[in-house]
Amino acid sequence: MPNRPFTYESRAQRVLFGPGMLAQAPDELDRLGARKALVLCTAPQRAQAEQVAALLGPRAAGIFDGAVMHVPMASAEAARAAAAAAGADALVAVGGGSTVGLAKAIALVSPLPVLAIPTTYAGSEMTPIYGLTENGLKRTGRDARVLPRSVLYDPELTLALPVGLSVVSGINAIAHAAEGLYAADGNPVTSLMAAEGIAALGRALPALHAAPHDLAARSDALYGAWLCGLVLGSVAMALHHKLCHTLGGSFNLPHAELHTVVLPHVLAYNAGAAPQAMQRIAAALGTADAAQGVQALARRLGAPVALRDIGMREEDLDKACALALRDAYPNPRPIEAAPLRALLQAAYEGAAPAG
């Protein structure tokens, strides 16, 4: 029996999951009523995008490979122009959060539906959240127009994701679910998805680290990422995501690595104010302490645990703290300058998380 009132709202979205599911892409475009889809990707993922374009045949309107991290406004404007020039009536996003984010930037200003084909564990494909970076500041928002209409989860497409990127992408997904467990507008449905998603990734990441081509482990990781993405799209995020958006957009830090470094410290910051959430996170990971368990998982799997190791400069920590304090947002523990600055210092140094 829930211990407080809640609201749960589901969103219309079609998900197909399983090895070989990529083959369904042409049929999914037909279901969307699309005849000419622009395929989006990052430059390094051009080969996968070409594979998808070949599968689509005459339905492919071309490939735009200009997706980059944090969706700079210039990239978004170039992609919007490319979609218009191609006469596209749909978008196919092949990749991770950067590519899905670019598709969202186009969908935000046009009626083009998005078919997402994730190749990482970012989870962006399950959310109506978009982000755009301009003049060193990342602006995020929620809009139902940007939510992908169909998502094809094919674990075979993640086999090419390097182990190191797989680990940080998976811990990034854990962050979505962890914050969902203490979200101000959380509910029993999202809490169940969050706990299951964290548990799936907690199993899968060590398994794929040991055997990168283990399709069962890859499937488990993608399943966990799907659930964690659902949580991210269903409730309001708190300090962790706001802080990572600030650090990523203003200092151009790598997205998944940033989430991996920061998450243990935010969990420690919020632990006293959200004990039940911390217990569920720890239980899902099979550890005694949520914050220490996440950092231990990252260390064990060779992921970065210090901001200084992913490009952050110590002299920028004061600016980062000030930027993070600029806007108000819900969080279990009040966000105050001195403890937040201490959190950033600990994350910079890679220290053990402490509240």
C-alpha positions in Angstrom: 0.0 0.0 0.0 1.6 3.3 -1.0 2.4 5.6 1.9 1.5 8.8 0.0 -0.7 10.0 -2.8 0.7 9.8 -6.3 0.0 10.4 -10.0 1.2 8.1 -12.7 0.9 9.1 -16.4 1.9 6.7 -19.2 3.0 7.9 -22.7 2.1 6.5 -26.1 5.2 4.8 -27.4 5.9 1.5 -29.2 8.9 -0.6 -28.1 10.3 -3.6 -29.9 13.0 -5.5 -28.0 15.2 -8.5 -29.0 18.1 -9.7 -31.1 17.6 -9.1 -34.8 14.9 -6.4 -34.1 16.7 -4.0 -36.5 15.1 -5.8 -39.4 11.7 -4.3 -38.3 12.9 -0.8 -39.1 11.2 -0.5 -42.5 7.9 -1.8 -41.1 8.1 0.7 -38.3 8.5 3.5 -40.7 5.4 2.2 -42.6 3.5 2.2 -39.3 4.5 5.9 -38.9 3.2 6.6 -42.4 6.7 7.7 -43.4 8.2 7.4 -46.9 11.4 9.5 -46.6 13.4 9.3 -43.4 16.6 11.1 -42.6 19.1 8.8 -40.8 21.0 10.6 -38.0 24.3 9.5 -36.3 27.6 10.7 -35.0 30.6 10.7 -37.4 32.1 7.6 -35.7 28.8 5.7 -36.1 28.5 6.4 -39.8 28.9 2.7 -40.7 26.0 1.7 -38.5 23.9 4.4 -40.0 24.8 3.3 -43.5 23.7 -0.2 -42.5 20.3 1.1 -41.4 20.0 3.3 -44.5 20.7 0.3 -46.7 18.0 -1.7 -44.9 15.5 1.2 -45.4 16.3 1.3 -49.1 14.2 3.9 -50.9 12.7 5.0 -47.5 16.1 6.6 -46.6 16.4 10.3 -47.5 20.1 10.4 -46.6 22.4 10.4 -43.6 23.3 13.3 -41.4 26.4 12.4 -39.3 26.8 15.6 -37.4 25.4 14.6 -34.0 27.8 15.6 -31.2 27.7 15.6 -27.4 25.4 18.0 -25.6 23.6 19.0 -28.9 25.2 22.4 -29.7 22.7 24.8 -31.3 24.8 25.0 -34.4 24.6 21.2 -34.9 20.8 21.3 -34.3 20.3 24.1 -36.8 22.4 22.2 -39.4 20.4 19.0 -38.9 17.1 20.9 -39.1 18.3 22.4 -42.4 19.4 19.0 -43.7 16.0 17.4 -42.8 14.2 20.2 -44.7 16.5 20.0 -47.7 16.0 16.2 -47.9 12.2 16.5 -47.7 12.2 14.1 -44.8 8.9 13.1 -43.2 10.5 11.1 -40.4 13.8 10.8 -38.5 15.7 7.6 -37.7 18.2 8.1 -34.8 20.9 5.5 -34.8 23.2 5.8 -31.7 23.2 7.0 -28.2 22.1 10.1 -26.3 23.8 12.6 -28.6 22.1 11.2 -31.7 18.7 10.8 -30.1 19.1 14.3 -28.6 19.7 15.7 -32.1 16.6 14.0 -33.4 14.7 15.7 -30.5 16.1 19.1 -31.5 14.6 18.6 -35.0 11.3 17.3 -33.7 11.0 20.2 -31.3 10.5 22.6 -34.2 8.9 20.3 -36.8 6.2 17.5 -37.0 8.7 14.8 -37.9 8.2 11.6 -35.9 11.3 9.9 -34.5 12.2 6.2 -34.8 15.0 5.6 -32.3 17.5 2.7 -32.7 19.7 2.9 -29.5 23.2 1.5 -29.6 24.1 2.5 -26.0 22.5 2.5 -22.6 21.7 6.2 -22.5 17.9 5.9 -22.2 17.2 9.2 -24.0 14.9 7.4 -26.4 12.4 6.9 -23.6 12.0 10.5 -22.5 10.4 13.7 -23.6 13.4 15.6 -22.3 15.6 17.6 -24.7 18.8 19.5 -24.2 20.5 22.2 -26.3 23.8 23.9 -25.6 24.5 27.5 -26.7 27.1 30.0 -25.5 28.4 27.5 -23.0 25.1 26.9 -21.3 23.0 23.8 -21.6 19.2 24.3 -21.5 16.9 21.4 -21.0 13.2 21.0 -21.2 10.3 18.6 -21.6 8.0 18.5 -24.6 5.8 15.6 -25.7 6.7 16.4 -29.4 10.3 15.1 -29.0 9.4 11.7 -27.6 10.4 9.0 -30.1 7.2 7.3 -31.4 8.9 3.9 -31.9 12.0 2.4 -30.3 13.9 -0.7 -31.7 16.1 -2.3 -29.0 18.4 -4.7 -30.7 21.1 -6.0 -28.3 23.2 -7.1 -31.3 23.8 -3.4 -32.1 25.4 -2.9 -28.7 28.1 -5.5 -29.3 30.2 -2.9 -31.1 30.1 -0.6 -28.1 33.5 -0.7 -26.4 33.6 -2.2 -22.9 34.7 1.1 -21.3 31.9 3.0 -22.9 29.4 0.3 -22.1 30.3 0.6 -18.4 29.9 4.4 -18.1 26.8 4.3 -20.3 25.3 1.7 -18.0 26.1 3.7 -14.8 24.6 6.7 -16.5 21.4 4.7 -16.8 21.6 3.7 -13.2 21.7 7.4 -12.3 18.3 7.9 -14.1 16.7 5.2 -11.9 18.5 6.3 -8.7 17.1 9.8 -8.9 13.7 8.4 -9.8 13.6 6.6 -6.4 13.7 9.9 -4.5 12.0 12.1 -7.1 9.4 14.6 -5.6 6.8 13.3 -8.0 7.8 9.6 -7.9 5.2 6.8 -7.7 5.1 3.1 -7.0 5.2 2.2 -10.8 8.4 4.1 -11.5 10.0 2.9 -8.3 9.4 -0.7 -9.4 10.9 0.0 -12.8 13.9 1.8 -11.1 14.7 -1.0 -8.8 14.5 -3.6 -11.6 16.5 -1.4 -14.0 19.3 -0.9 -11.4 19.4 -4.6 -10.6 19.6 -5.6 -14.3 22.5 -3.2 -14.9 24.2 -4.3 -11.7 24.2 -7.9 -13.1 24.9 -7.0 -16.7 27.9 -4.6 -16.4 30.3 -7.0 -14.7 29.2 -9.8 -17.0 29.8 -7.9 -20.2 33.0 -6.5 -18.8 34.2 -10.1 -18.4 32.8 -11.2 -21.8 32.1 -8.3 -24.1 30.4 -10.4 -26.7 28.0 -12.1 -24.3 24.7 -11.4 -26.0 22.7 -12.3 -22.8 24.7 -9.7 -20.8 24.2 -7.1 -23.5 20.5 -7.9 -23.6 20.2 -7.6 -19.8 22.0 -4.2 -19.9 19.7 -2.9 -22.7 16.7 -4.1 -20.7 17.9 -2.3 -17.6 18.6 0.9 -19.7 15.1 0.8 -21.1 13.6 0.7 -17.7 15.9 3.4 -16.3 15.1 5.6 -19.3 11.4 5.1 -18.6 11.9 6.4 -15.1 13.9 9.4 -16.4 11.0 10.3 -18.7 8.3 9.9 -16.1 9.4 11.9 -13.1 11.4 15.1 -12.3 15.1 14.7 -11.9 17.0 16.3 -9.0 20.5 17.4 -8.1 22.4 14.8 -10.0 21.0 15.5 -13.4 21.0 19.3 -12.9 24.6 19.2 -11.8 25.7 17.0 -14.8 23.8 19.2 -17.2 25.7 22.2 -15.8 29.1 20.5 -15.9 28.6 18.9 -19.2 27.2 21.9 -21.1 29.4 24.5 -19.6 32.7 22.6 -19.5 32.1 20.1 -22.4 32.8 17.1 -20.3 32.0 13.6 -21.6 28.4 12.8 -20.8 28.4 9.2 -19.5 31.7 9.5 -17.8 30.5 12.6 -16.0 27.4 10.9 -14.7 29.6 8.0 -13.5 31.9 10.2 -11.5 29.2 12.4 -10.0 26.5 9.9 -9.0 28.1 8.4 -5.9 28.7 11.9 -4.5 25.1 13.0 -5.1 23.8 9.8 -3.5 25.9 10.5 -0.4 24.7 14.1 -0.4 21.1 13.0 -0.4 21.4 9.8 1.7 20.2 11.3 5.0 17.2 12.9 3.4 16.1 9.8 1.3 17.0 6.7 3.3 14.4 4.4 1.7 15.6 5.3 -1.8 19.2 4.5 -0.7 18.1 1.2 0.7 16.5 0.2 -2.5 19.5 1.2 -4.6 21.8 -0.7 -2.3 19.6 -3.7 -2.4 19.4 -3.7 -6.2 23.2 -3.6 -6.4 23.7 -6.1 -3.7 25.7 -3.7 -1.5 25.4 -2.3 1.9 25.7 1.4 0.9 24.2 3.0 -2.3 26.8 5.7 -2.8 29.8 3.5 -2.0 28.4 0.6 -4.0 28.1 2.7 -7.2 31.6 4.0 -6.9 33.0 0.5 -6.1 31.2 -0.8 -9.2 32.8 2.0 -11.3 36.3 1.3 -9.9 36.0 -2.5 -10.3 35.1 -2.1 -13.9 37.8 0.5 -14.7 35.5 3.5 -15.1 36.7 7.0 -14.1 35.8 8.2 -10.6 37.4 11.7 -10.6 36.4 14.8 -12.5 40.1 15.7 -13.0 40.5 12.6 -15.0 37.7 13.5 -17.5 38.8 17.1 -18.3 37.5 19.2 -15.4 39.9 22.0 -14.2 40.0 22.6 -10.4 39.9 26.4 -11.0 36.5 26.0 -12.6 34.8 24.3 -9.6 33.7 27.6 -8.1 32.0 28.7 -11.4 30.4 25.2 -11.6 29.0 25.6 -8.1 27.6 29.0 -8.8 26.0 27.9 -12.1 24.4 24.9 -10.3 22.9 27.1 -7.7 21.4 29.6 -10.1 18.1 27.7 -10.7 15.8 26.2 -8.1 14.7 22.5 -8.5 13.4 19.8 -6.3 15.8 17.7 -4.3 15.4 15.7 -1.1 18.1 17.7 0.7 18.3 21.5 0.3 20.9 22.6 -2.2 23.3 24.9 -0.4 26.6 26.5 -1.6 29.1 25.1 1.0 28.1 21.4 0.9 27.6 21.6 -2.9 31.1 23.0 -3.3 32.5 20.2 -1.1 30.6 17.6 -3.2 32.3 19.1 -6.3 35.7 19.0 -4.7 35.3 15.4 -3.7 34.2 14.4 -7.2 37.1 16.3 -8.6 39.6 14.4 -6.5 37.8 11.0 -6.8 37.5 10.8 -3.0 35.2 8.3 -1.3 31.6 9.6 -1.3 30.6 11.2 2.0 27.5 13.3 2.9 
